[in-house]
Amino acid sequence: MEKYDIEYFLYIGGNDSMDTIKQLSDYAAMHGKDQKFIGIPKTIDNDLPVTDHTPGYGSASKFIATTMKEIIRDNESFGASEPKLCVVEIMGRNAGWLTAASMLADDPDCNGPDLIYLPEVAFDPDTFIHHVKDLCLIEKSIVIAISEGIKLADGTLVCELGNDAAFVDAFGHRQLSGAGKVLTNMIAEQIGYKTRTIEFSILQRCATHLASRVDIDEAYNVGYVGCEAALNGETGKMITIEVLKRTPYVADYGIHDIHDIANVEKKVPLDWITRDGTYVSDEFREYAHPLVLGSLSKYTAGGVPKHLVL
């Protein structure tokens, strides 16, 4: 087997992977190693800085907006004599990009979710109940989108209010789940109306039948640009997406020092969070809508999609 003097490592992932790129490239430089390390952004959380957005986010947002519309239709279909409520729990530990995407369900044929709660704004249970009570006076169908990581002003996670389990992963991250259930119990106890919880959970990142064509194309492109960068001798860098125009959508690709990216978390801008922390603005829509455009024709057999496997 032919032996090469230089090896190239492309790490694909989110914040933890970019931290790995930083540490490995720093180690190689410090010890005179020839290996090149390039980060390829890929996270539905969309929380990497410098890059406009990350591959994976557009498709996850498309799934969230589509499924949210379907949930709203279902919730409206009962014609109940009293309000029927649904709390939808969406991924998002510290950044609410995914939950914000639920507002894309708001278009001429759907009103979208009634309330949206992101982890960027402290959650107040009393104010939440007040908002829900007000909605119950005028609506028979109420759908609420929440991030799994919403927390009280003192930092207590809402999911911890009803769950003592504290599983921590290899990166020291507490497993988040159950915030929606806490809120449905709160509504039942303090308002009295039946409420159901839906957790999108892993479906947000594996529902490839709703992949965005823009997202698929950009995922391919960042990988290609990353390979070129490594072959050109770059190291300790991450590939970025640079949006030149949002309408019509035009994007280009760049490369940036990993030290400005690793361990830095990009959150939804506070001025995009509106209605006293219960919704997101049209500026967010202008940002996110181009990323969900386009679809892929799926190859099916037996009525279900066929997956390519090695």
C-alpha positions, -999 to +999 in steps of 0.1 A: +000+000+000+013+034-009+022+055+021+015+092+022+034+117+044+004+139+050-030+128+062-062+148+061-089+147+087-124+162+080-146+162+111-183+166+105-205+178+133-215+206+157-199+224+186-182+194+202-167+183+168-154+218+162-137+218+196-121+185+186-108+201+155-093+230+175-076+206+200-062+183+173-049+210+150-033+228+180-016+196+191-004+189+156+011+224+152+027+222+187+044+189+180+054+195+143+029+170+129+018+172+092-018+162+097-044+187+085-077+191+103-108+208+087-142+211+103-173+205+082-204+221+099-233+198+103-259+203+131-296+208+131-292+230+162-278+257+139-257+270+169-223+274+153-211+310+150-195+328+120-214+306+094-248+320+084-264+286+092-254+249+093-263+220+070-291+200+086-309+230+099-329+236+068-343+201+065-351+199+103-369+232+100-389+219+070-399+189+091-409+210+120-429+235+100-447+208+080-455+186+111-466+216+131-491+225+104-504+189+105-507+190+143-526+223+141-550+208+115-556+178+137-561+198+168-587+220+150-606+190+136-624+180+168-648+210+170-646+207+208-670+226+230-641+236+252-605+245+244-583+216+232-546+222+239-514+207+226-478+214+237-451+204+211-416+199+225-388+206+200-350+201+204-329+230+215-307+230+247-296+266+248-305+279+213-340+280+200-334+279+163-354+247+158-384+258+179-384+292+161-389+273+128-424+263+140-435+298+130-429+288+094-463+270+097-479+304+098-490+311+063-522+320+044-538+285+050-526+281+087-523+304+117-492+286+130-486+279+167-503+302+192-472+306+215-435+299+209-410+296+239-373+296+233-345+290+259-330+325+251-357+341+273-363+331+309-395+311+313-420+322+339-447+296+348-472+322+361-469+343+330-473+312+309-505+302+326-518+338+322-512+337+285-528+303+281-559+314+301-563+344+278-561+322+248-587+298+262-612+327+263-610+332+225-597+300+210-610+264+209-577+250+194-544+260+210-510+247+200-478+257+218-443+252+207-415+250+233-378+243+233-367+213+254-342+236+271-365+263+284-355+273+319-365+296+348-348+328+356-326+310+382-314+285+355-336+256+366-347+236+335-385+233+332-380+196+324-363+192+359-395+204+376-411+171+369-382+147+365-354+139+390-334+119+365-301+135+356-285+114+329-254+131+316-237+122+283-200+119+274-197+156+269-213+165+302-246+174+287-278+166+307-303+147+287-333+170+282-368+156+279-401+162+296-406+200+296-438+195+275-452+170+300-444+194+329-464+222+311-494+199+302-496+189+339-494+226+349-523+234+325-544+205+337-539+215+374-543+252+371-568+256+342-585+222+340-585+216+302-572+184+287-538+189+271-516+165+252-478+166+247-460+157+215-422+153+215-406+155+180-374+140+195-352+121+170-377+126+142-364+161+137-330+149+125-339+117+108-370+126+087-352+126+053-385+123+034-389+160+041-353+171+033-348+206+019-332+206-015-313+238-005-300+220+025-289+188+006-270+209-020-252+229+007-243+198+026-226+185-005-209+218-012-194+223+023-179+188+021-164+195-013-150+229-002-136+212+029-117+186+009-103+213-013-091+233+017-073+203+032-056+194+000-045+231-003-028+227+031-053+245+053-057+232+089-075+243+121-103+259+100-141+254+095-160+258+062-187+285+064-218+293+045-221+329+034-255+341+022-251+368-005-289+373-011-319+358+006-344+367-022-336+351-046-314+329-024-277+330-033-250+315-011-212+311-013-187+293+009-157+305+030-132+292+055-126+305+090-102+300+119-116+273+142-105+293+173-133+318+167-159+290+165-151+262+189-170+264+222-190+295+210-228+291+209-248+312+184-283+319+198-315+334+183-311+372+184-332+386+212-346+413+189-361+384+168-380+372+199-413+391+202-447+393+221-430+393+255-410+362+247-439+342+232-432+344+195-406+352+168-404+380+143-407+384+105-369+389+105-366+353+116-389+342+088-368+361+062-337+343+076-351+308+077-376+305+049-350+302+021-334+273+039-365+250+036-370+255-001-371+227-026-376+189-022-360+157-035-378+131-056-377+099-034-370+065-049-397+041-034-404+004-035-433-013-020-448+021-011-419+032+012-387+050+005-356+029-004-324+037+014-290+034-002-267+013+020-231+002+017 
